[in-house]
Amino acid sequence: VQLVESGGGLVHSGGSLRLSCTASLMFFSGYTMGWYRQGPGKERELVATINAGGMTMYPESVKGRFTITRDNAEKTLKLQMNSLKVEDTGVYYCNRVARTGAPIDYWGQGTQVTVSS
């Protein structure tokens, strides 16, 4: 499985970014996919999931600001991030998500998001 993230960058607080992930998964449509992030000096955390039926879940820290979507035909995953905060800074990764919330596959290279004040 190959996961390739893109779309990160430097943005001011309150700005927006849209991240993309392409996945070389044969049955992409059947998996729960998610976005994780790792901030400086922090543990990697799950920030958005979308299951095979399109149901999404977010932690309170990003709810109402982040939107995860998927395109099963293109095998892509997106993360629209609005009203970005300094604490959203980190490297963002996509992955398949187990029922426990743990990642299933090896990590891709991630995409850096930096939010300045």
NORBEL-V126858 format. One record per residue. N is the residue number from 1. PSI is psi as a letter, one per 20 degrees, with the letter a starting at -180 (999 if undefined). BURIAL is 1 if it has 16 or more other C-alpha atoms within 10 Angstrom, else 0. Layout:
BEGIN
n->[N:N]
psi->[PSI:PSI]
burial->[BURIAL:BURIAL]
END
This chain:
BEGIN
n->[1:2:3:4:5:6:7:8:9:10:11:12:13:14:15:16:17:18:19:20:21:22:23:24:25:26:27:28:29:30:31:32:33:34:35:36:37:38:39:40:41:42:43:44:45:46:47:48:49:50:51:52:53:54:55:56:57:58:59:60:61:62:63:64:65:66:67:68:69:70:71:72:73:74:75:76:77:78:79:80:81:82:83:84:85:86:87:88:89:90:91:92:93:94:95:96:97:98:99:100:101:102:103:104:105:106:107:108:109:110:111:112:113:114:115:116:117]
psi->[p:p:p:o:q:r:i:r:a:p:q:q:p:i:a:q:q:o:q:q:p:p:p:m:p:g:l:g:h:i:q:p:q:r:p:q:q:o:r:p:j:r:q:p:q:p:i:q:q:p:a:h:i:j:p:q:q:q:r:h:h:i:p:i:h:q:p:p:r:q:o:h:h:i:l:q:p:q:o:p:o:r:l:q:r:h:i:i:p:a:p:p:q:q:r:q:p:r:h:i:i:q:q:g:r:q:q:a:i:r:p:p:p:p:p:q:999]
burial->[0:0:1:1:1:1:1:1:0:0:1:0:1:0:0:1:1:1:1:1:1:1:1:0:0:0:0:1:1:0:1:1:1:1:1:1:1:1:1:0:0:0:0:0:1:1:1:1:1:1:1:0:0:0:0:1:1:1:0:0:0:1:0:0:0:1:1:1:1:1:0:0:0:0:1:1:1:1:1:0:1:1:0:1:1:0:0:1:1:1:1:1:1:1:1:1:1:0:0:0:0:0:1:0:0:0:1:1:0:1:1:1:1:1:1:1:0]
END
